[in-house]
Amino acid sequence: LKRLAGVAAMLLHISACLWSSLGLHNPEEEDGVTWYNSDSAERFLSGLPGYNAEEGTVTMWELYCISLHWVATHTVSSIGNTTLYPKNWAEIIYAICQLSVGMTFYRMVLGQISTRVMQSDQTIISLRSKLGSLDKFIAGNRLEKDTTLANEIRRHFHTTQSMDQINVASMLGKLSRSLQFEMADFLTREHLDRVTLFKGASRVFLDTISVMLTEVQYSPEQSIFEAGEVCHSLFIVIRGSVDKFEATVEGEPPHRIGSVKPVSAMGEVSFAFGIKRLFTGQAS
């Protein structure tokens, strides 16, 4: 969107410069008049502050502003200017080209901006609606009597709704190989050096592991993996903790057997041998 806005601003600037050049064309060579030295332009310029009617000239900056005004009204808004209008065939053809650009490129830029604004508004409306429903749920079940529980529910809601899933691997994939190692080293190397599993590993090995890491966020009580499924990935806890639950007979409540603290690996044995996971991991 920023790139489109920059291209649009550059096109407006170039178009204003070309319109100024057409207006300053010597009419004696072309045997005609231009938009700048016409009677209608004289009436338009006479209304500007500081304009000297006897000399009949304006500064280059003033001429650029006038040209930019004409281009904007003929392209972005398509309102047109009934005073500064083309006076020869070159200016007529140029005006047609400007109208064509205004009906295509500038309309696309404005459409993109409108779409982004509407999407952000829709996101805010949806979030507010969910917050209202949550407050009604808390009030309807009289949960506000337990302030701690009500605040915990709200905090969980905000965490799950505002959580951004960051895929570091996809971000690194767009960079050169050298930049991938530098960025991965800056983002994850500090954590890898503190993990007991990688103590004593070579720098080349840790650099390779850093590039392969993918950062994922989980909300409280969200299941990360289940016991019994084949292990294809290794998890390293950076923030928060993960509760470990052993597999139980169907119908019985899960039994918590421990937790994994920050800067610790999970399921390294299952990952190393490609076997089934020995416990269920749940974010806490």
FENZI-V406038 format. One record per run of one state. SS is the DSSP state (~ for helix, > for strand, _ for the rest). FROM is the first residue (numbers start at 1). TO is the last residue. If there is no record, write none. Layout:
[[SS	FROM	TO] [SS	FROM	TO]]
//
This chain:
[[_	1	1] [~	2	23] [_	24	26] [~	27	30] [_	31	38] [~	39	46] [_	47	51] [>	52	52] [_	53	56] [>	57	57] [_	58	59] [~	60	75] [_	76	88] [~	89	140] [_	141	142] [~	143	145] [_	146	146] [~	147	162] [_	163	167] [~	168	172] [_	173	176] [~	177	194] [_	195	195] [~	196	198] [_	199	202] [~	203	212] [_	213	222] [>	223	225] [_	226	229] [>	230	230] [_	231	234] [>	235	237] [_	238	241] [>	242	246] [_	247	254] [>	255	260] [_	261	263] [>	264	266] [_	267	267] [~	268	273] [_	274	275] [>	276	276] [_	277	278] [>	279	283] [_	284	284]]
//
